[in-house]
Amino acid sequence: MRSEGLAGYYLRATGVAAIWIDEDGRIGAADVATIDISPVASCWLRGDHFRLSYHLYERRQTVQASPEAVARKLEEMAADLSTGLTKNITAVDRARAAVAALNAAVDRMEASGLLSEFNTAFKAARKVQATIRYHDYLYSRKAAVLEAIAPMTNGSSEEDLRAAVTIVIAQRLQLQPASSISLTDSVTMAIW
């Protein structure tokens, strides 16, 4: 369940907006694509999705068409406007792949003892806010990594995702070693 939440977070961080077409051919737009929305296509540039859905809506008023025909027209319009589209399931799969790469990196770090700095930062945060739970802290740090890699990995291969995760985690650990984190910084700093 937490992985799905992180995948949704990754989608929001990438700025992927959605256009959906339901089984009756109705058209809608959402500012942010989500895991549970099932649009025919996602628009990669926020703002363009409203323009495209408006043009589709106008066309729908004059031509009665099946959802498939509306989807084809959407693809034509996007090409005419030089707007890249991708299927929502592809965007969701990419988000899940980013989370899987991150989880695998954390597992490798845990197995090799490299999470000691992270654990020290958690303990410092716990001194400031005694109610903070380890899994919530870890989740927030994972979300910070996903936010950092989202702009550079949107549409990347799984190998590129793994590399980006490794680079961002390494940078964050080197930039803020546990010994230099103050008690107040540990709560607000997204070291990892």
RAGIFEN-V489807 format. One line per field, one symbol per residue. phi: phi as a letter, one per 30 degrees, with the letter a starting at -180 (. if undefined). psi: psi as a letter, one per 30 degrees, with the letter a starting at -180 (. if undefined). A space follows every 50 residues. Layout:
# RAGIFEN-V489807
phi=???
psi=???
This chain:
# RAGIFEN-V489807
phi=.dddddddddedddidcbcbbddcidcbbbdbdbdcdbddbccdcdjddd dddddddedddcbdbdeddddddeddddddchcdbbdedddddddddddd dddddddddddcidddddddddddddddbdddceddddedddddddddde dcbeiddddddddddddddddddddbdedcdddddddcdcda
psi=eeeeeeeeeeeeffgklkkljafggkklkkfkklefkilelkkfjkeeee eeeeeeeeefffkklleeeeeeeeeeeeeeghkkllkeeeeeeeeeeeee eeeeeeeeeeeggfgeeeeeeeeeeeeejffkkeeeeeeeeeeeeeeefe ffgjglleeeeeeeeeeeeeeeeeeilefgkleeefefkif.
